[in-house]
C-alpha cells in the first residue's frame, strides 16, 4: 500500500475544492490551480478532508496513487501560502535587476541575459538574493533552476548562482597541487 496515498489531505476553510470528470480544481486566497488525474484513481471529499483511492490495481498504481495525493496537497498548500525559492549571486560584477516583470542578469558574459517571467511567477531582488515566488510548486522550482543554469557555481572560486544554503564543494587549484608534490 502507498503510505503517502493513504493519508487524507486537510482542506483549510479558505480553500474551495471541486472534483469533476477526472479533473480537480483548487481555489484559494492566492489563486486557482487545476489538475487532471488518472482514471484509475478516485478523489472524494468528506468532512473537510480529501481522500485519494485507487479504483483498480493495475501497473504502477501505488506510485501513481502517492504522486496524485502529493500533487493535490501541493496545490492546496500553494493556493493558501504560495511557494518561494531564493537564489544568491556570488562573483565580482555579477548583478541582477528587474525590467518590468523580467529578470536581467549580468554574469560576466559579454552580453546581458534576459530571463522572462513565466505566467504566475514573480521575481524580487534584494542585494544579491533573487526570490522566485508563485503558487505552483513545479513552476517555481523550474524557474529557479532555469535562472541557476545561466551560471552554475563553479568549484574553484565558487562564483555563480546558487540556492540559499547550497554548499558548493571547492576544489584545490592547480598551483596548490603542484606545490604540495
C-alpha positions, -999 to +999 in steps of 0.1 A: +000+000+000+011+036-006+019+052+027+016+087+012-016+079-008-034+066+023-031+099+042-061+122+039-055+159+030-070+185+053-088+213+034-084+247+050-115+269+054-103+295+028-099+268+001-126+256-023-120+222-040-141+208-068-138+174-084-154+169-118-148+145-148-113+135-139-102+170-130-096+186-097-098+224-093-085+242-062-093+278-055-078+298-026-068+333-015-036+333-036-052+320-069-066+289-087-050+257-099-063+226-117-050+192-124-063+162-145-058+130-125-056+094-138-088+075-145-076+046-123-079+069-092-109+083-074-109+115-053-136+121-027-143+150-003-156+141+031-158+164+062-132+189+050-108+160+041-098+150+006-092+112+001-074+097-029-082+060-035-073+036-064-102+021-084-082-007-100-048-021-090-031-021-124+005-015-133+022+012-112-009+021-093+010+026-059+033+052-073+005+070-092-016+070-060+011+086-039+020+110-067-015+122-072-020+127-034+012+147-032+004+169-062-031+177-048-016+185-014+010+208-031-019+226-049-038+232-017-006+245+000+002+267-030-032+285-031-031+291+006+006+301+013+024+300-020+060+288-027+093+306-030+129+298-037+158+320-031+190+322-051+222+341-043+246+355-067+284+352-060+311+369-080+326+403-087+305+422-111+276+397-111+243+415-108+206+411-113+179+437-119+142+438-128+129+453-160+092+452-157+085+416-147+115+402-165+149+395-148+181+408-164+213+391-153+249+404-157+270+373-152+304+381-166+295+374-202+298+399-230+260+403-231+231+406-207+209+376-201+172+384-201+150+358-183+113+365-189+089+358-160+067+328-167+029+332-162+022+331-124+058+336-113+071+368-097+107+378-091+121+401-064+157+412-058+173+423-025+210+430-028+225+397-042+194+375-035+168+367-061+134+354-048+113+334-072+077+331-059+043+317-071+015+293-063+026+264-084+055+244-068+066+229-101+068+262-119+086+280-090+112+252-090+116+252-128+121+289-129+147+288-101+165+260-119+164+279-152+180+310-135+206+289-118+215+272-151+226+305-166+258+304-145+261+274-122+285+278-093+320+267-103+342+246-079+374+267-079+363+302-069+327+295-061+314+321-085+279+318-100+243+315-089+233+290-062+204+283-039+205+300-005+221+275+018+235+253-010+271+241-003+295+241-032+324+217-028+356+237-035+385+221-054+421+229-048+436+249-076+465+239-099+491+259-080+484+243-046+486+208-061+520+213-077+534+230-046+524+200-025+544+175-045 
